[in-house]
Amino acid sequence: MIINAAVELLVERGLAGTSIEAIAARSGAAKTTIYRHWPDKRAVLLAAVETAIPAAFAPDSGSLRGDLAAFINDLARIVTTPPTSALVPALIDAAERDAEIASLLAHFTAQRRKPIRAAIGRAVERGEIPSDRVRDLDLIDDLLLGPLFYRRLLSRSPITPEFTRTVTDTLVAALSI
């Protein structure tokens, strides 16, 4: 109930507008109960974000293109569906003002990039792409994720299946050269 209340408040008010008092009032839990489980507001809010924002998956489809397509399509669904569609911008905004949240966001993001890294590793093992093409895994992540987040957060253009297919195909072609 506490986490659900925190998620609801984050969606409605953002990180800055969510307080322990508001979480307690919304959840019906005493502030002391909240502090017994989490040391401070940041910890509660980050637990709420961790719970509410699922990780995207890249199942082993047998091909790099299939793995990355599954991942980006799942991620597109996640970032365009409530509550994640509201939580991601709020978290990014808060990270601009708070170094601790920025650090936690970096850790959170790194954990959610693991399926991409696994898909790349499988593709190298299968001989789909040469290992020298994957020296900068951060760049590969950025090339796959950047267009999606640009559309979601800045241009507000639709994230369509054609769009995710084009992003995936372009990256796979670049890695295969």
C-alpha positions as CSV (number, residue, x, y, z in Angstrom):
1,M,0.0,0.0,0.0
2,I,2.8,2.4,0.8
3,I,4.6,1.8,-2.5
4,N,1.3,2.1,-4.4
5,A,0.6,5.4,-2.7
6,A,4.1,6.6,-3.6
7,V,3.7,5.7,-7.2
8,E,0.3,7.4,-7.4
9,L,1.7,10.6,-5.9
10,L,4.8,10.5,-8.1
11,V,2.5,10.3,-11.2
12,E,0.3,13.1,-9.9
13,R,2.9,15.5,-8.3
14,G,6.4,14.4,-9.5
15,L,9.3,13.7,-7.2
16,A,9.5,17.2,-5.7
17,G,5.8,17.3,-4.9
18,T,5.7,14.0,-3.1
19,S,6.3,13.9,0.6
20,I,6.4,11.3,3.4
21,E,3.4,13.0,4.9
22,A,1.4,12.7,1.6
23,I,2.5,9.1,1.2
24,A,1.3,8.4,4.8
25,A,-2.0,10.1,4.2
26,R,-2.6,8.3,0.9
27,S,-1.6,4.9,2.1
28,G,-3.1,5.1,5.6
29,A,0.2,4.1,7.1
30,A,1.8,6.0,9.9
31,K,5.0,8.0,9.1
32,T,6.8,5.9,11.7
33,T,5.9,2.8,9.7
34,I,7.3,4.3,6.5
35,Y,10.5,5.3,8.3
36,R,10.8,1.8,9.8
37,H,11.1,0.4,6.2
38,W,12.9,3.2,4.5
39,P,15.4,5.7,5.9
40,D,14.2,8.7,4.0
41,K,11.9,10.1,1.3
42,R,14.4,9.3,-1.5
43,A,14.6,5.6,-0.5
44,V,10.8,5.3,-0.5
45,L,10.5,7.0,-3.9
46,L,13.3,5.0,-5.5
47,A,11.7,1.8,-4.2
48,A,8.4,3.0,-5.8
49,V,10.1,3.7,-9.1
50,E,11.9,0.4,-9.0
51,T,8.7,-1.4,-8.4
52,A,6.6,0.5,-10.9
53,I,9.1,0.5,-13.9
54,P,9.6,-3.0,-15.1
55,A,12.7,-4.1,-16.9
56,A,12.4,-4.7,-20.6
57,F,13.5,-8.1,-21.8
58,A,15.5,-9.4,-24.8
59,P,14.7,-13.1,-25.0
60,D,17.1,-15.3,-27.0
61,S,15.3,-15.4,-30.3
62,G,18.3,-16.9,-32.1
63,S,19.2,-13.6,-33.9
64,L,20.5,-10.2,-32.9
65,R,17.7,-8.5,-34.8
66,G,15.1,-10.6,-33.1
67,D,16.6,-10.0,-29.6
68,L,16.9,-6.3,-30.1
69,A,13.4,-6.0,-31.7
70,A,11.9,-7.8,-28.7
71,F,13.8,-5.5,-26.3
72,I,12.9,-2.2,-28.0
73,N,9.3,-3.2,-28.5
74,D,8.9,-4.1,-24.9
75,L,10.7,-0.9,-23.8
76,A,8.5,1.2,-26.1
77,R,5.4,-0.4,-24.5
78,I,6.8,0.3,-21.0
79,V,7.7,4.0,-21.6
80,T,4.4,4.8,-23.2
81,T,2.1,3.1,-20.7
82,P,1.1,4.6,-17.3
83,P,2.5,4.8,-14.7
84,T,5.9,4.5,-16.3
85,S,5.1,7.1,-19.0
86,A,4.8,9.7,-16.2
87,L,7.5,8.3,-13.9
88,V,10.4,8.3,-16.3
89,P,10.2,12.1,-17.0
90,A,9.8,12.8,-13.3
91,L,12.8,10.7,-12.4
92,I,14.9,12.3,-15.2
93,D,13.8,15.8,-14.0
94,A,14.7,15.0,-10.4
95,A,18.1,13.6,-11.4
96,E,19.0,17.0,-12.9
97,R,18.7,18.6,-9.4
98,D,19.8,15.9,-7.1
99,A,23.2,14.1,-7.4
100,E,22.1,11.1,-5.3
101,I,19.1,10.6,-7.5
102,A,21.2,11.0,-10.6
103,S,23.6,8.3,-9.3
104,L,20.7,6.0,-8.5
105,L,19.2,6.7,-11.9
106,A,22.5,5.7,-13.5
107,H,22.5,2.5,-11.6
108,F,18.9,1.8,-12.4
109,T,19.5,2.4,-16.1
110,A,22.6,0.2,-16.1
111,Q,20.6,-2.7,-14.7
112,R,18.0,-2.2,-17.4
113,R,20.6,-2.2,-20.2
114,K,21.8,-5.7,-19.3
115,P,19.5,-7.5,-21.8
116,I,21.0,-5.5,-24.7
117,R,24.5,-6.5,-23.5
118,A,23.4,-10.1,-23.3
119,A,21.9,-10.0,-26.9
120,I,25.1,-8.5,-28.2
121,G,27.2,-11.2,-26.5
122,R,25.0,-13.9,-28.0
123,A,25.3,-12.4,-31.4
124,V,29.1,-12.3,-31.2
125,E,29.1,-16.0,-30.0
126,R,26.9,-17.0,-33.0
127,G,29.2,-15.1,-35.4
128,E,26.5,-12.7,-36.4
129,I,28.6,-9.7,-35.7
130,P,32.4,-9.4,-35.4
131,S,33.7,-8.8,-31.8
132,D,35.6,-5.7,-32.9
133,R,32.3,-4.0,-33.7
134,V,31.2,-4.1,-30.1
135,R,34.1,-2.4,-28.3
136,D,31.8,0.5,-27.1
137,L,28.8,-1.2,-25.5
138,D,27.6,2.1,-24.1
139,L,27.4,3.6,-27.6
140,I,25.5,0.6,-28.8
141,D,23.0,1.0,-26.0
142,D,22.8,4.7,-26.8
143,L,22.1,4.1,-30.5
144,L,19.3,1.7,-29.7
145,L,17.7,3.7,-26.8
146,G,18.4,7.3,-27.8
147,P,15.9,7.5,-30.6
148,L,13.2,6.0,-28.4
149,F,13.7,8.3,-25.5
150,Y,14.1,11.3,-27.9
151,R,10.7,10.6,-29.3
152,R,9.1,9.9,-25.9
153,L,10.6,12.9,-24.0
154,L,11.5,15.6,-26.6
155,S,9.8,15.4,-30.0
156,R,6.7,13.6,-28.6
157,S,6.4,11.9,-32.0
158,P,4.6,8.6,-32.0
159,I,6.6,5.5,-31.2
160,T,5.2,3.1,-33.8
161,P,6.2,-0.5,-34.7
162,E,7.6,0.9,-37.9
163,F,9.8,3.3,-35.9
164,T,11.2,0.6,-33.6
165,R,11.7,-1.7,-36.6
166,T,13.7,1.0,-38.4
167,V,15.8,1.7,-35.3
168,T,16.6,-2.0,-34.8
169,D,17.4,-2.6,-38.4
170,T,19.7,0.4,-38.6
171,L,21.6,-0.7,-35.6
172,V,21.9,-4.3,-36.7
173,A,23.1,-3.2,-40.1
174,A,25.7,-0.8,-38.5
175,L,27.0,-3.6,-36.3
176,S,27.2,-6.1,-39.2
177,I,29.3,-4.0,-41.5
